[in-house]
Amino acid sequence: QKEVEQDPGPLSVPEGAIVSLNCTYSNSAFQYFMWYRQYSRKGPELLMYTYSSGNKEDGRFTAQVDKSSKYISLFIRDSQPSDSATYLCAMKYARTSARQLTFGSGTQLTVLP
Amino acid sequence: SAVISQKPSRDICQRGTSLTIQCQVDSQVTMMFWYRQQPGQSLTLIATANQGSEATYESGFVIDKFPISRPNLTFSTLTVSNMSPEDSSIYLCSVVGQSEKLFFGSGTQLSVL
């Protein structure tokens, strides 16, 4: 079993839809959770960075962490065609443990105009 | 966040040859990493590039296959040696920026024939 599981998709939604992207993990020691967006032929771009459980909102994006269920989500409101990308979740044990970052395999999202 | 330039952006190489990928950062950074991203798979850390000393390789990666240089705090190279089709992948340079967040370069898409 992988440490971090992420549904690869592909996920296709109409413009304006609310998108829910999810990851589950097995190691309860993870404390820091990230979402990266990766456009085709580009490197991953940090989208959201959260610590422990709870919600964090940034514009149309909301990151949610449920440590009791070992489950994290990224919600995109009013999705746009420009949101079409692969979304990667990532997590680490401690603030300084950049080397121990564990990634999901990514969910490919297409937002149709 | 740091601006990370990676060259080349893509290349097609013959089996048995080597390719050197360059990573330039616009500010001095202590920690630089090299990742591999194979289709449909998670990002995998190859090694940590240390300034002034040998790179630290992760399990499954060896210096003879992936020699790394880090001559200063803004530059690093990764060489993929004696390539085979199994080395076809995206290679990513990354740095730890403010607040211990990980940022990525634009990646090098390598295809080995």
HADDOCK unambig.tbl for C-alpha pairs under 7 A between the chains (distance, minus, plus):
assign (segid A and resid 42 and name CA) (segid B and resid 106 and name CA) 4.70 0.50 0.50
assign (segid A and resid 42 and name CA) (segid B and resid 107 and name CA) 6.12 0.50 0.50
assign (segid A and resid 43 and name CA) (segid B and resid 92 and name CA) 6.96 0.50 0.50
assign (segid A and resid 43 and name CA) (segid B and resid 104 and name CA) 5.75 0.50 0.50
assign (segid A and resid 43 and name CA) (segid B and resid 105 and name CA) 5.50 0.50 0.50
assign (segid A and resid 43 and name CA) (segid B and resid 106 and name CA) 4.03 0.50 0.50
assign (segid A and resid 43 and name CA) (segid B and resid 107 and name CA) 5.24 0.50 0.50
assign (segid A and resid 44 and name CA) (segid B and resid 104 and name CA) 5.99 0.50 0.50
assign (segid A and resid 45 and name CA) (segid B and resid 103 and name CA) 6.90 0.50 0.50
assign (segid A and resid 45 and name CA) (segid B and resid 104 and name CA) 6.80 0.50 0.50
assign (segid A and resid 46 and name CA) (segid B and resid 103 and name CA) 6.78 0.50 0.50
assign (segid A and resid 95 and name CA) (segid B and resid 100 and name CA) 6.43 0.50 0.50
assign (segid A and resid 96 and name CA) (segid B and resid 100 and name CA) 5.93 0.50 0.50
assign (segid A and resid 98 and name CA) (segid B and resid 100 and name CA) 6.90 0.50 0.50
assign (segid A and resid 98 and name CA) (segid B and resid 102 and name CA) 6.77 0.50 0.50
assign (segid A and resid 103 and name CA) (segid B and resid 42 and name CA) 5.63 0.50 0.50
assign (segid A and resid 103 and name CA) (segid B and resid 43 and name CA) 6.10 0.50 0.50
assign (segid A and resid 104 and name CA) (segid B and resid 42 and name CA) 5.45 0.50 0.50
assign (segid A and resid 105 and name CA) (segid B and resid 40 and name CA) 6.23 0.50 0.50
assign (segid A and resid 105 and name CA) (segid B and resid 41 and name CA) 4.86 0.50 0.50
assign (segid A and resid 105 and name CA) (segid B and resid 42 and name CA) 3.99 0.50 0.50
